[in-house]
Amino acid sequence: MNKGVILIIAILSGLFHGQTSAQNGLFQGVYISAHLPYQNTQGGLNGNSVLVTPSEVFLVPQVDGGAGFGFGIGVRYEGNVFEFTYDRTAHLVTFAGAEGKALLRVYSLDYLYFFNRNSPVQPYIQFGWLPGMSLKVFDASASIANSEDVRDARIVGSIGTIHAGLGTGFFILPRLEIRGGVTYRMGKYTGVVGGKDIVAAHIEEPIRGNGLNARVSLNVLLSKPKSN
């Protein structure tokens, strides 16, 4: 038999097996994931204000949306998913006409509920808590005593930051899911860290850090698919 025909048959067989697995709820257990996230930081990061402490001045830039990478681990039982993820995205920033760079790091604990569980295409809703969110802005902190002493600054998010969203999971193989979704983050930046002596300061008027974000992930089931 022609090798090309054999390859096509093998691919179709794998896809059909993946659909059968999803339809019978076999994608259950612990899985790991790799992400391609796109994150926005809107709100109070306006590019025209500064934060001042007794020893440091911190620039508050305007931040463009940015892409990056991430990973996570989760567990699924029937339509319920609990997941812990980490995303890191690179951003361009501007302040008073000058351009720079920043890194946004987000840790998230999420609950997802999947509908239409007898299908290989399953929409879901998502709710999450972000216990760790920080924006590292390069060359954004200057010493009051020496304005030439410029260092990086890290703007820290509130521990009360949350997000919610929706998306769809595509179960294409017994152990493989491709998932795409969007979330809207609701939170504030409440502290800033930086400078030569790691100066930390509480922001008296927190900076809004809301944003609409998107993510595509590849999830791989670690355990053997559940049998009927």
C-alpha positions in Angstrom: 0.0 0.0 0.0 1.2 3.5 -0.8 3.0 5.1 2.2 1.1 8.3 1.8 -2.3 6.5 2.1 -1.0 4.6 5.2 0.0 7.9 6.8 -3.4 9.5 6.1 -5.2 6.5 7.5 -3.0 6.6 10.7 -3.8 10.4 11.1 -7.5 9.9 10.7 -7.4 7.0 13.0 -5.7 9.0 15.7 -8.1 11.9 15.3 -11.1 9.5 15.5 -9.6 7.9 18.6 -9.1 11.3 20.2 -12.8 12.2 19.5 -13.9 8.9 20.9 -11.8 9.5 24.0 -13.3 12.9 24.6 -16.9 11.7 23.9 -16.5 9.1 26.6 -14.9 11.3 29.1 -11.5 9.6 29.0 -9.4 12.8 29.2 -9.3 12.8 33.0 -6.4 13.1 35.5 -3.3 15.2 35.8 -2.0 17.1 32.8 0.8 19.6 32.0 0.5 22.5 29.6 2.5 24.9 27.5 1.1 28.3 26.6 1.3 31.1 24.1 -0.3 34.1 26.0 -1.0 37.6 25.0 -1.5 40.1 27.9 -2.7 43.6 28.2 -2.2 46.0 31.1 -4.7 48.8 30.9 -6.0 51.4 33.3 -3.7 53.4 35.5 -0.4 52.8 33.6 -0.7 56.0 31.7 2.9 57.0 31.0 2.7 60.5 32.6 3.1 60.0 36.4 5.8 59.0 38.8 5.9 57.4 42.3 8.2 59.0 44.8 9.8 57.5 48.0 12.4 59.2 50.3 15.2 57.7 48.2 13.8 56.7 44.8 11.7 58.0 41.9 9.8 55.3 39.9 8.4 56.0 36.5 4.9 54.8 35.7 5.0 54.0 31.9 2.3 53.3 29.4 2.4 49.6 28.5 1.5 48.1 25.2 0.1 44.6 24.9 2.6 41.8 24.5 3.1 38.1 23.8 5.2 35.5 25.5 5.2 32.0 26.9 3.9 30.0 29.9 3.4 26.6 31.4 1.2 25.0 34.0 -0.2 21.9 35.6 -3.8 20.9 36.1 -6.2 18.1 37.0 -9.5 17.3 35.3 -12.4 15.2 36.7 -15.4 15.0 34.4 -16.2 18.6 33.4 -14.3 20.2 36.3 -10.7 21.4 35.9 -8.4 22.9 38.5 -5.2 24.5 37.2 -2.1 26.4 38.3 -0.3 28.4 35.6 2.6 30.8 35.0 2.7 33.3 32.1 5.5 35.7 31.2 5.1 38.3 28.4 7.3 41.0 27.0 6.0 44.5 26.5 7.1 47.8 25.0 6.6 50.8 27.3 6.7 54.6 26.8 7.2 57.5 29.2 7.3 61.1 28.2 8.2 60.1 24.6 11.0 57.7 25.6 10.6 54.0 24.8 11.6 51.0 27.0 10.8 47.4 27.8 9.0 45.5 30.5 8.2 42.0 31.5 4.8 41.0 33.0 4.7 37.9 35.1 1.4 36.3 36.3 0.7 33.3 38.5 -2.8 32.1 38.4 -5.0 29.5 40.2 -8.1 28.7 38.1 -11.3 26.7 38.0 -12.7 25.8 34.6 -16.0 24.1 33.9 -16.5 22.4 30.5 -19.8 22.0 28.7 -20.8 19.5 26.0 -18.5 16.9 27.5 -19.6 14.2 25.0 -18.1 16.1 22.1 -14.4 16.6 21.1 -15.2 20.3 21.0 -16.0 21.6 24.5 -16.7 25.2 25.5 -15.8 26.3 29.0 -16.1 29.1 31.5 -13.2 30.1 33.7 -12.7 31.9 37.1 -9.3 32.5 38.6 -7.3 34.2 41.4 -3.9 35.7 40.6 -1.8 35.6 43.8 1.2 36.8 42.0 1.4 39.6 39.4 4.3 41.9 38.8 5.5 44.2 36.0 9.2 44.6 35.8 10.1 47.8 34.0 13.7 48.2 32.9 15.6 51.4 33.8 12.5 52.9 35.5 14.0 53.6 39.0 16.3 56.5 39.8 18.0 57.5 43.0 17.1 60.9 44.4 20.6 61.4 45.6 22.1 60.5 42.2 19.8 60.8 39.1 22.4 58.9 37.0 21.9 55.8 39.2 19.2 54.3 37.1 17.9 50.7 37.8 15.0 48.4 37.1 11.7 48.7 39.0 9.0 46.1 39.7 5.4 47.2 40.1 3.6 44.6 42.2 -0.1 43.6 41.9 -2.6 43.2 44.7 -3.1 39.8 46.1 -6.9 40.3 45.5 -6.5 40.3 41.7 -9.0 38.0 39.9 -10.0 37.2 36.3 -12.8 35.5 34.4 -13.3 34.3 30.9 -14.4 31.7 28.5 -13.0 29.5 25.7 -13.0 26.2 23.9 -11.1 22.9 24.3 -10.4 20.8 21.2 -9.6 17.1 22.1 -7.7 15.9 19.0 -5.9 12.8 20.5 -6.5 10.6 23.5 -3.9 12.5 25.6 -3.9 15.8 23.7 -6.0 19.0 24.0 -5.6 22.3 22.3 -7.3 25.1 24.2 -8.0 28.7 23.3 -9.6 31.3 25.5 -9.8 34.9 26.7 -10.0 36.3 30.2 -10.6 39.8 31.6 -8.3 40.6 34.6 -9.6 42.9 37.4 -6.9 44.1 39.8 -4.6 46.9 41.0 -0.9 47.5 41.5 -0.4 48.3 45.1 3.4 48.3 45.6 6.7 49.0 43.9 10.2 47.5 44.4 13.5 48.6 42.9 16.6 50.6 43.3 20.1 49.8 44.5 19.0 48.9 48.0 15.8 47.1 47.0 13.6 49.9 48.1 10.0 48.8 48.6 7.0 51.2 48.8 3.3 50.9 49.2 1.3 52.8 46.6 -1.2 55.0 48.4 -3.5 55.3 45.4 -3.3 51.9 43.7 -2.9 51.8 40.0 -5.5 49.9 38.0 -4.1 46.9 36.2 -7.2 45.6 34.3 -6.7 44.0 30.9 -8.2 41.7 28.3 -5.9 38.7 27.7 -5.8 35.7 25.4 -4.1 32.4 25.5 -3.6 29.3 23.4 -2.4 26.2 25.2 -1.3 22.6 24.5 -2.3 20.2 27.3 -0.9 16.7 27.5 -2.4 14.1 29.8 0.2 12.4 32.0 -1.7 9.4 33.0 -3.1 6.7 30.7 -6.6 7.8 29.3 -9.4 6.4 31.3 -10.9 3.2 29.9 -14.7 2.7 29.5 
